Amino acid sequence: MFCNLLRNVGLIDMGYNGPAYTWTNKRTGNNVIYERLDRCLANVEWCSKFPYTTVYHLPLIYGDHAPILILLNPTHRKPKKSFKFENWWLSENDFHDLAKNSWNSIVNGSFVAKAKNLGQNLLTWCRKKKPLQDQIASTEQEILDIQSSNNRQDQQEKEKELITKHDSLLHKLSDYHKQRAKKHWVKDGDRNTSFFHQAAIKRRRKNRISSIISNDQLITNPDEIANVFIDYFSNLFCTDRNNRSTSYFPGNDDPAQVDWQCPDEQEVLQIIRSMKSNASPGPDGLNAAFFKAAWGWIRNDVMGLI
């Protein structure tokens, strides 16, 4: 009920660092109770203005409630961003020619080399473009100038073109926020940019990791946090599997009897089409939306990996 109330009034739990509980009944043995009664709540506007707000639960020493410390602008080092494909690029008139030429410019290169070259060229291409918000603002100003002029009737065609352009820009901006919101239940064609923007802010806030406990030690340095995750998954995927079951095929314990035939091109395409276009990309930064749009000129390279 409390969570539903927060959701209805648009508040976000800002999370915490430190002990999980902020209240105790000060009893001992089986009668002791710990609860997280005190918390920091904020709306989307606050998260936009203070995106790095950090909440700390301080030691509970006096009384039965622990004090909470909130830092609005803590020391924060932005991690280096890796390439990630933007779905709104697909709506750009010059995207397909640029992407195809970039991909095919590596003649005898591997799939990894082609993907890396494509990512670099797309980033350079995107940086030369005016930000979507600025394009929308300038287009709205042009429409306003026409509608405020004395010869508006002589500029009806231009006004119509600008309105069409404005609608296209809003669609791209909606795709930009929709990709970050990860609201897969939303139907294609829905364009509530404000909703997707708020959902993206909430998701970014929820996914942020500012501290982690490893080997009973609290780690707050971003590089050390990253190393903990890298070490964990490296060990996980390199673990000796001699003591584990070798049967990965239900109902068939003999790998020799399994049909190892590679899927054909149609099967691979069917799998790609069934993937969510807004899902997170792979290590190369390319997501399902890209493979769906570029299948005509990358299918041979994809099939070569199988």
C-alpha positions, 0 to 999 in steps of 0.5 A, spaced: 500 500 500 505 504 501 509 503 495 502 504 491 501 511 494 509 513 492 507 511 485 501 514 485 504 521 487 510 520 483 515 519 488 522 515 488 525 512 493 532 514 493 535 508 496 541 508 501 548 506 502 550 503 509 546 499 514 539 496 511 535 498 517 534 505 520 529 503 526 530 498 532 525 497 538 532 496 542 530 489 545 534 483 545 534 476 543 528 473 539 524 480 541 528 484 537 525 488 531 529 492 525 525 496 520 527 501 515 522 506 517 526 512 515 527 514 507 529 519 502 523 520 497 524 525 491 520 526 485 522 526 477 524 534 477 529 533 483 532 527 480 533 531 474 536 537 477 540 533 482 542 526 478 547 524 483 544 525 490 547 520 494 543 517 501 547 515 507 544 511 513 549 513 519 550 509 525 544 508 530 547 510 536 542 514 540 535 513 540 531 508 536 532 512 529 538 512 525 540 519 522 540 520 514 545 524 511 543 526 504 549 529 499 546 533 493 552 533 489 557 528 491 564 527 488 562 523 482 566 521 476 562 519 470 565 513 467 567 513 460 561 511 455 562 506 450 558 506 443 551 504 444 546 504 437 541 509 438 534 507 435 532 514 432 538 514 427 534 509 423 529 515 422 535 519 419 535 520 411 542 519 411 543 513 416 542 507 411 547 509 406 553 511 411 552 505 415 552 500 409 558 504 406 562 504 413 560 496 414 563 494 407 569 499 407 572 493 411 573 488 406 576 482 409 576 484 416 572 480 422 565 481 424 568 485 430 572 489 426 566 491 422 562 493 428 568 497 431 569 501 425 561 502 424 561 504 431 566 510 430 563 512 424 556 513 427 559 517 433 562 522 428 556 522 424 552 523 430 556 529 433 556 533 427 548 533 427 544 538 431 541 535 438 534 533 437 532 538 442 535 544 439 532 542 432 525 541 435 526 548 438 528 552 432 523 548 428 518 551 433 521 558 432 520 557 424 513 555 425 511 561 430 515 566 425 511 564 419 504 564 423 506 571 426 507 574 419 503 578 415 504 573 409 502 567 412 498 565 406 503 565 402 508 560 406 502 555 407 507 549 403 513 551 408 509 551 414 506 544 412 513 542 411 515 545 418 510 541 421 511 535 418 519 536 420 516 537 427 512 531 428 518 527 425 523 530 430 518 528 436 518 521 434 525 521 434 525 524 441 520 519 443 524 513 440 530 516 444 527 516 451 523 510 449 530 506 448 532 508 455 525 507 459 525 499 457 517 499 457 517 493 453 509 493 454 508 500 450 505 499 443 509 501 437 506 508 435 505 511 442 509 517 443 509 520 450 515 523 451 514 526 458 512 519 460 518 515 457 523 521 460 521 520 467 521 512 466 528 513 464 530 517 469 527 512 474 530 506 471 537 510 471 536 512 478 534 504 480 540 501 476 546 506 479 551 502 484 554 507 488 557 502 493 558 495 494 560 490 500 565 485 498 569 480 503 565 484 508 569 491 506 565 497 503 567 499 496 565 506 494 570 507 488 567 506 481 574 503 479 574 498 485 566 496 484 567 495 477 573 490 478 569 486 483 564 485 478 569 483 473 572 478 477 566 475 480 563 473 473 570 472 470 571 466 476 563 464 475 564 463 467 571 459 468 569 455 474 571 448 474 565 444 471 567 437 473 562 436 479 556 439 475 551 435 471 553 434 463 546 434 461 544 440 458 539 437 454 532 435 457 531 428 456 537 426 452 544 425 456 548 423 450 550 429 446 552 424 440 545 424 439 543 431 439 542 434 432 547 439 431 545 442 425 546 450 424 540 454 423 539 456 416 538 464 415 531 464 415 531 461 422 536 466 424 532 472 421 526 469 425 530 469 432 532 476 430 525 479 429 522 476 435 527 480 439 525 487 443 528 493 439 529 497 445 533 491 449 540 492 451 545 491 446 551 486 446 558 488 447 559 491 440 553 496 442 549 494 436 542 492 438 536 488 435 533 494 432 540 495 428 540 487 426 533 488 423 534 494 419 541 492 416 539 485 415 539 486 408 547 487 408 550 484 414 546 477 413 552 474 410 557 476 416 552 474 421 551 467 418 559 467 418 559 467 425 554 461 426 
